[in-house]
Amino acid sequence: MSGAATLAGLGALRSGAGLVYLAIPQGISAVAAIAESSYLTIPLSEDEQGCFDLAAAEQIVARFGEFSSIAIGPGLGHSAAVSVVVRSLYSVSEQPCVIDADGLNALANIRKAEGKWPDRTGNCPLVLTPHPGEFARLVDLDVQEVQARREEFAIAFAQEHHVVLLLKGKNTVITDGRQIAINKTGNSGMATGGSGDVLTGLIGGLLAQGLDAFESARLGAYLHGLAGDLAAAEYSEPGLIASDLPRFLGKAWLKLVE
């Protein structure tokens, strides 16, 4: 889905990252390039469904070390190659990374098929950013249970898997299993398709600049929500759409500086 990829790219650009690359199937590379001229595209081979094929997966994994951080998931789709990339990133990458959306779904599918989570031999700081439905799939619970005990489940998951978990929704929970933060910025207008993709890119860009995983997730959630509040003040909550968020991230940074 080219829209999800471009929104993530815009979020990364507005983080302050110096160079942002979108590694995408070649069939949507022109669309993504036209949407924004400030990032670079890496067109890769694709299968008949428009997802990465296995050759593309090998290329992506081989290039992990070229980048300061990696964000994966928005618009990724489902395929064997996607599972290869996500498993490799989760298990062996040495770069800080953030996994969202279809990246999380791929992890859930791997765990379900193999009866356990993939082993982690890499030392990369890892941020997972599920919404309640995605988190419910990761832990085999229903959404109502997750929502009733958000902080408890988030802390336990982060401790067990040695990750930073950002559980989205009203009062977003950010925890590394020891520290916990509850984000208070944001509004109901942000419950629209694509908002989370912007957050994924934003956190990935903050990771690239040297912030640790917990602080990247915490700051990313705050700026993302503040951008939404500033956009809603101008457009209203019902009138807010995901592509408004990158436009207001600059103003959110100014508010933070103030």
N, C-alpha and C positions, 0 to 999 in steps of 0.2 A: 504494500500500500504506500504509494509515493507520498501522500499527504502526511502520514505519520512520520516518515523518514525526514521530510523537510521541516516539520515542526520541531523534531528533536534537534536537527541541525541549527535551526534558528535559536533554540534555547541554549545550545552550546556557544554560539556566537555571542549572545548577549551575556554570557557568563564572564567574559573578559579573556577567553582563550585566544591565543594568537592565530592558530590555523586549525580549521575544522575540516575533516574529510567525511564524506558519506560513502561508505562501501555498500553498493546497491546493485541489484540485477540490471544488466545492460538495457533491458527493455524499458526501464523507467528513468534511465540516466538523463535523457534530454529533458524530461518533465521536471526532474529535480533541479537540474542546472538552471532552467528558465525561472523556477520559483524564487531563487535567490542566487545572486552572483558572488556572494562573499565567502561561501564555502567551496571546497573542491570535491569533485566526485571521482569515485573509483569504480568504473563499470566492470561487472563480473559476469561470468557465464551463468546461464539459468536453465531450468528444466522446462517442460511443456506447460507447467502451471505458473511459470513466472517467478518461482522461488530459486534460490541458489542451488546449483547442482554440486556434485561431489568435488569436481575440479575447482569450483569457486571456494568451497569450504577449505580445501587444502591451501589455496592462495591466501585466504583470510588468516588462517592459523599461522602460516609461515611469516606473515607480516605483523603479528601482534607486537613484536619488539620495536617497531618503528614509531610507536605512538606513546604519548605520555599517559593517556588513559583511554579506556574503551567503554562505549555505551552500546548495549545491544537489546533488541526486542521490538521497538516500535515498527509496526508494519512488516514484521519479519516473515510471517506465514508459517506453515507447517510442512516439513519435509525431512527426509533422512539427513540431508546435508545440514539443515538447520540444527538438528540434534548434535551432529558432529561438532559444529562451531560452538554451540552453547556448552557442551560437555567439556571441550578443550579450554574454553575461557574460564569456566567454573573450576576446573581441576588443576590446570597447569600454568595459567597466565601469571606473569610476574608484574603486569601492569595493573594499577588500580582500575576497577571496572564497576559499572552499574548495570544491573539486569532488570528488565521490565517486560511487561506485556507478553508477546509470544516467546520471549526468552524464558520467562517464568513458566509458561505453559510447557515448553520443551523440557525444563527441569522436572516438572510434575509428571510428565509422561515417562521420562527416563526412570524416575523413582518408582512409578507404578509398574513398569515393565520388568524392572530388575529387583524389586522388593527392597531397595535401599537407595540412599543418596549416593551420587558419584563420589569417589574418593577425591580429596584435595591434597595435592602435593605442592602446589604453588603457594607463594606467600602473599599474593596480591590482596590489598584491601578490597573488600567486596561489599557493595551496597545492593540490596534487593528492595524494589519499590512496588509491592503489590497493592491493588485495591482489595477490599474485603473478599470479593469473589475469587480472585487469584490466590489470595492467602488461604482461603478455605480449601482450594484444590491442593495446595502444597502440604497441608497438614491433615487432610481427610476429615474435615469438620464441615458443618453447614454454616452458611453465612450468619445466621442468627446467633449461633454459639460464638463465632468470632467477634461479632459486634458487642455481645454482652460482656466479653472479657478481653477487650482489645489489648490493654497494657500487659496483662498477665501472659497471654499467648505470644505477644511480640517479644517480650523479654526472654521467655523460655526458648523460643526459636532462635533468637540471636545468640544466646549462650550455647545452645547445642551445636549450631553450625558455624560459629565463629564469624559471623557476618554483622553488618549493620542493617537493620530492618527498618524501613519506612513504610508504615501501614497507613495508606491514604484514607481520606474521608474527613468528616468534620472532626476537628481536634486531632489532626494527623499525629501519629505516634512515631517517634524516632528513637531507636535504642541500639546499643551495641551489646546489650546484656548486662552492662554495669551502669552506664549512664542512661538517662531517659529524658527526652524533651517532648513537650506537647506543643504543637504549633497552633497559634491562635489567629493567624492571618488567613484570608480567603473567604469565599462566600458561595452560596448555592449556584450562582451563575457559572461557576467553574466545573459543575457536574455535567460537562458536555464533551463529546468525542474530541480527542486530541490534546486536551489539557495536560494529561499525564505524560504525553510525549515531550512536551516542552520541558517539563520537570526533569525527565530523564536526561535530556541534553544539557540542561543547566547544571545538574549534579555532576555529570561527566566532565563538563568544562571546569568546574571548581576542583575536581580531583586532579585534573591535568596541571593545575597551578600550584599544587603542593599541599592543599588542605587535607587533613586526615579524613577518613571516611565518615566518621560521626559528624564532624563539623561541616563537611561538604553537604551531607544530607540535611543537617539542621538549617544551615544558611540557605540552601537551595529551596527547602520548603517555605522558609520565611519570605524570601524574595518572590517566589512564585505566587504565594498567596497575596502578598502586598501588591504585586502587579495586577492581580485579579481585582483587588479592592479598588485600585486606582482606575482600572478600566471600567468597572461597574459604576463608579461615581460619574463617569462621562457617558456611558452607553446604557446603563441599568443592568441589573443582574439577569433579567430575561434576555436582554439584547447582547449579552457577552458571548463571544465565541473564542475558540482556542487560539486562533491566529491574532487576536488582540493582545494576548499575553506577551509575546516577544516585543511588541511595540511599546509596552508599558514597563518592561524590565529596566530600561534606562532610567525612567523616573523612579522606579523602586530603589535602584542603587543610590540615586540622589537623596531619597528619603532616609536611607540607611546611613549615609554619610552625615546628614544633618543630625 
